[in-house]
Amino acid sequence: MTLRTIALDHINDAEAAALLVGGRLEDLLIDSDQPRPGTIYRAIADRPVKGQGGMFLRTPDGSAFLRQIKGLTPGQPLLVQVTGHAEPGKALPVTTRLLFKSRYAIVTPDAPGLNVSRSIKDEALRDSLLEIAHAEMGDSPMGLILRSSCESAEAADITEDINAMRDLAEAVLADATGPEPETLTEGDGPHTLAWRDWVEPADVVTDPGSFAENGVLDQLDALREALVPLPGGASFYIEPTRALVAVDVNTGGDASLAAGLKANIAMARDLPRQLRLRGLGGQITLDLAPMPKKDRRTFEASLRAALRQDTTETTLAGWTPLGHFELQRKRDRQPLTDLLK
């Protein structure tokens, strides 16, 4: 048995996947009735938005919003891919830069070239992977990225993945024109995403009730609460509002000079996991425990190190005049509170 466990189950009849490391919940995916990220549409340009450099598009699932629309005119069909979840009352976020992504391969129609993940250091392996890439992509004008998971994969599995993604990309691109919006391919569901992205060795449990058996449901109950306990009696609260996500750090009963820095660093190490599990993004404001200004750099280094292990794009905006620290995080998931209603 490994330290990692992947549990595939359902919550309220919705497909769900959980990743646990040493029994602690590290990641959670729950399906919803909203369009999944990765879904590709043939959309129809509708109307530009003056002053924002964007345009609303018509899709089978409602309105979408596209930025950077140079050369696009109303009525024009185009291929777009859903990049995240829409906030209530807002249009779906989409991009024209399509990605066809699987466990080992990513086909990139708009970015030609054959590439191997930089995390694969073995030169002999890199050469053999590039040989596979050249053999399977042939004269295709599309690009290919071989992911880090190729390091421990069989050549036949990599070849199969490349062919599947190339064929899918060619089929979608061939259907780029048409008078009406159409869904050309659905985004991956939680069970497929778990297979695609959680590639490190793990025990995979698929029995019904695996969430209860592995303690996932108990940890979900804790995620419904704003309070997150930290070592030494410290804690922090995560409270989403319409405008932003507020994070408030408290030192508890520790009155030492280093209490603030210790609590802030402990929060920084757990913050990406908490945001990921709770499905929170957008503007995030950290109201940190009191600490000397000289310790700010130490705190920032801890936060950057924690975010490097996270797959969601997060920008560190920096310090405010009031001493708060701000982040901007991509909304690539729905809030957990919405999914557990």
C-alpha positions in Angstrom: 0.0 0.0 0.0 1.2 3.5 -0.9 0.7 6.8 1.0 -1.5 8.0 -1.8 -5.1 6.9 -2.3 -7.4 7.9 -5.2 -11.1 7.3 -4.3 -13.6 7.3 -7.1 -17.2 7.7 -5.9 -20.3 9.9 -6.2 -21.7 12.7 -4.1 -25.4 13.4 -4.4 -25.4 11.3 -7.6 -22.6 13.5 -9.1 -19.4 11.9 -10.2 -16.5 12.7 -7.8 -12.8 11.9 -7.2 -10.7 12.4 -4.1 -6.9 12.3 -3.7 -5.6 11.5 -0.2 -2.0 11.6 0.9 -1.4 9.9 4.3 -5.1 10.0 4.9 -5.3 13.8 4.4 -7.5 15.1 1.6 -5.3 16.9 -1.0 -7.5 17.3 -3.9 -11.2 16.9 -4.7 -13.1 17.0 -8.0 -17.0 17.0 -8.1 -19.0 17.1 -11.3 -21.8 19.7 -11.8 -24.5 20.6 -14.3 -22.3 23.5 -15.6 -20.2 23.2 -18.8 -16.9 21.5 -17.8 -13.6 23.3 -18.4 -12.0 21.8 -21.6 -15.3 21.7 -23.4 -14.9 22.9 -27.0 -17.6 24.8 -28.9 -18.1 26.1 -32.4 -19.3 29.5 -31.2 -20.8 32.4 -33.1 -19.5 35.9 -32.4 -22.4 38.0 -31.1 -21.5 41.6 -29.9 -18.3 43.4 -28.9 -17.9 45.0 -25.4 -16.6 48.5 -25.8 -13.8 49.5 -23.6 -13.0 45.9 -22.5 -11.5 44.5 -25.7 -13.7 41.5 -25.7 -16.8 40.0 -27.3 -19.8 38.0 -26.2 -20.3 34.7 -28.1 -23.3 32.4 -28.6 -22.7 28.8 -27.5 -25.2 25.9 -27.0 -24.8 26.5 -23.2 -25.4 30.2 -23.2 -23.3 33.3 -23.5 -19.5 33.2 -23.4 -16.9 36.0 -23.2 -13.7 36.1 -25.2 -10.9 38.6 -24.7 -8.5 39.8 -27.4 -10.8 39.8 -30.4 -8.8 41.5 -33.0 -10.2 40.8 -36.5 -13.4 39.1 -35.2 -16.7 40.3 -36.5 -20.3 39.6 -35.3 -21.8 36.5 -36.9 -18.4 34.9 -37.5 -18.0 31.2 -36.3 -14.9 30.3 -34.3 -13.6 27.4 -32.1 -13.3 28.2 -28.4 -12.5 26.2 -25.3 -14.0 26.7 -21.8 -11.2 27.7 -19.4 -13.0 27.8 -16.1 -16.4 28.2 -14.4 -18.6 31.2 -14.7 -19.6 33.3 -11.7 -23.4 33.5 -11.2 -24.9 35.7 -13.8 -21.7 36.0 -15.9 -20.7 34.6 -19.2 -18.5 31.5 -19.6 -14.8 32.3 -19.9 -13.3 30.9 -23.1 -10.2 31.0 -25.2 -9.3 30.4 -28.8 -6.1 28.6 -27.9 -7.3 25.0 -27.9 -5.6 22.2 -25.9 -6.3 18.5 -26.4 -5.0 17.0 -23.2 -4.6 13.4 -22.0 -2.5 11.5 -19.5 0.7 11.5 -21.5 0.2 13.9 -24.4 -1.1 17.4 -25.1 -1.8 18.4 -28.7 -1.6 22.1 -29.4 -3.1 23.2 -32.8 -2.0 26.8 -32.4 1.5 26.1 -31.1 3.6 24.0 -33.6 6.6 22.1 -32.4 7.4 18.8 -30.6 8.3 19.2 -26.9 9.1 17.1 -23.9 8.4 18.2 -20.3 11.4 19.9 -18.8 11.0 17.8 -15.6 12.2 14.8 -17.6 16.0 15.1 -17.3 17.3 11.8 -18.7 18.7 12.7 -22.2 18.4 9.2 -23.6 14.7 9.1 -22.5 14.1 12.5 -24.0 15.6 11.4 -27.3 13.4 8.3 -27.4 10.3 10.3 -26.5 11.1 12.7 -29.3 11.5 9.8 -31.7 8.0 8.6 -30.8 6.6 12.2 -31.2 8.1 12.5 -34.7 6.9 9.1 -35.8 3.3 9.7 -34.6 2.8 13.4 -35.5 4.5 13.0 -38.9 3.9 16.1 -41.1 1.1 17.4 -38.9 1.2 21.2 -38.5 0.0 20.9 -34.9 2.2 20.9 -31.9 2.7 18.2 -29.2 3.8 18.3 -25.6 4.8 15.0 -23.9 4.0 15.3 -20.2 6.2 14.4 -17.2 4.1 11.3 -16.8 5.8 9.8 -19.8 8.9 9.2 -17.6 7.4 6.0 -16.3 5.1 5.1 -19.1 5.2 2.3 -21.7 6.0 3.4 -25.3 2.8 1.8 -26.5 0.6 3.8 -24.1 2.3 7.1 -25.1 1.8 6.2 -28.7 -1.9 5.5 -28.2 -2.4 8.7 -26.3 -0.7 10.8 -29.0 -2.8 9.2 -31.7 -6.1 9.7 -29.8 -5.4 13.4 -29.1 -4.2 14.1 -32.7 -7.3 12.4 -34.2 -9.6 14.3 -31.8 -7.9 17.6 -32.7 -8.2 16.9 -36.4 -11.9 16.0 -36.1 -12.7 19.2 -34.1 -10.7 21.5 -36.5 -12.5 20.0 -39.5 -15.8 21.1 -37.9 -14.8 24.8 -37.4 -17.4 26.4 -39.7 -21.1 26.3 -39.5 -24.1 28.7 -39.1 -25.1 27.6 -35.6 -23.3 27.1 -32.3 -22.4 23.5 -31.5 -20.6 21.5 -28.7 -17.8 19.6 -30.4 -16.3 17.8 -27.4 -17.1 17.7 -23.7 -14.6 18.4 -21.0 -13.3 15.5 -18.9 -15.3 14.5 -15.8 -13.8 13.9 -12.4 -12.9 10.2 -12.8 -11.2 10.9 -16.2 -9.4 13.9 -14.7 -8.1 11.8 -11.8 -6.6 9.3 -14.3 -5.3 12.1 -16.4 -3.7 14.4 -13.8 -3.0 12.3 -10.6 -0.3 10.3 -12.1 1.9 9.4 -9.2 1.7 5.9 -7.8 -1.5 5.4 -5.7 -4.0 2.9 -4.5 -7.1 3.4 -6.6 -10.4 2.6 -4.8 -13.6 2.4 -7.0 -16.0 0.6 -4.7 -19.3 2.5 -3.9 -18.9 4.1 -0.5 -15.2 4.6 -0.9 -15.5 8.2 0.3 -17.0 7.2 3.6 -14.6 4.3 4.0 -11.5 6.5 3.5 -12.6 9.5 5.6 -13.4 11.8 2.7 -16.9 12.7 3.9 -15.6 13.7 7.4 -13.1 16.0 5.9 -15.7 17.5 3.6 -17.7 18.4 6.7 -14.7 20.3 8.0 -14.4 22.2 4.7 -17.9 23.5 5.2 -16.5 25.6 8.2 -14.7 28.8 7.8 -12.2 28.0 10.6 -9.0 26.1 9.7 -6.9 25.1 12.8 -3.1 25.4 12.7 -0.4 23.9 14.9 0.3 25.5 18.2 -3.2 26.8 18.7 -3.1 29.2 15.8 -5.9 29.3 13.1 -7.2 31.1 10.1 -10.6 31.8 8.7 -11.5 31.6 5.0 -14.7 33.6 4.2 -15.8 34.2 0.6 -17.8 37.3 -0.2 -19.2 38.5 -3.6 -16.2 40.7 -4.1 -13.3 38.7 -2.7 -12.1 35.8 -0.5 -11.0 37.1 2.9 -8.4 35.1 4.9 -7.9 36.1 8.5 -4.9 34.7 10.5 -4.9 34.5 14.3 -2.0 33.4 16.6 -4.3 31.9 19.3 -2.7 31.8 22.8 0.9 32.2 21.6 2.2 35.6 22.8 5.8 35.2 21.7 7.5 37.6 19.4 7.7 35.1 16.6 4.0 34.0 17.0 2.8 36.1 14.1 5.4 34.9 11.6 4.9 31.2 12.6 1.1 31.5 12.2 1.4 33.2 8.8 3.9 30.7 7.5 1.7 27.8 8.7 -1.2 29.4 6.9 0.8 29.9 3.7 1.7 26.3 3.6 -1.9 25.1 3.8 -3.6 27.9 1.9 -3.3 26.5 -1.7 -4.8 23.2 -0.5 -7.6 24.9 1.3 -8.5 27.1 -1.7 -8.2 24.1 -4.1 -10.5 21.9 -2.0 -13.0 24.7 -1.4 -13.0 25.7 -5.1 -12.2 29.4 -4.4 -10.6 31.8 -6.7 -10.7 35.4 -7.8 -9.3 38.2 -5.6 -8.0 36.9 -2.3 -7.0 39.2 0.6 -4.9 37.9 3.4 -5.3 39.7 6.8 -2.1 38.3 8.4 -1.2 38.0 12.0 1.0 40.9 13.2 4.7 40.5 12.3 7.6 42.9 11.7 8.1 44.2 8.2 11.5 42.6 8.0 9.7 39.2 8.1 7.6 39.9 5.0 10.2 38.4 2.6 10.3 35.2 4.6 6.5 34.9 4.5 6.4 35.6 0.7 9.0 32.9 0.1 6.9 30.4 2.1 3.8 31.3 0.1 5.6 31.1 -3.3 7.0 27.7 -2.4 3.5 26.4 -1.5 2.0 27.7 -4.7 4.6 26.1 -6.8 3.1 22.7 -5.9 -0.4 23.9 -7.0 -1.7 23.6 -10.5 -4.1 26.6 -10.4 -2.6 29.8 -11.9 -2.2 32.3 -9.0 -0.6 35.7 -9.2 0.9 37.4 -6.1 -0.3 41.0 -6.3 1.6 42.1 -3.2 1.1 44.2 -0.1 -1.5 46.9 0.4 -1.1 50.2 2.3 -3.0 48.6 5.2 -0.5 45.7 5.4 -2.7 43.1 3.7 -1.4 40.7 1.1 -3.3 40.1 -2.1 -3.5 37.2 -4.6 -5.4 36.8 -7.8 -6.4 33.2 -8.5 -7.9 31.6 -11.6 -11.5 30.4 -11.1 -11.1 26.9 -12.5 -13.5 25.3 -10.1 -16.9 25.8 -8.6 -17.2 26.7 -4.9 -17.6 23.6 -2.8 -20.5 25.1 -1.0 -22.4 25.3 -4.3 -21.6 21.6 -5.2 -22.7 20.3 -1.8 -26.1 22.0 -1.6 
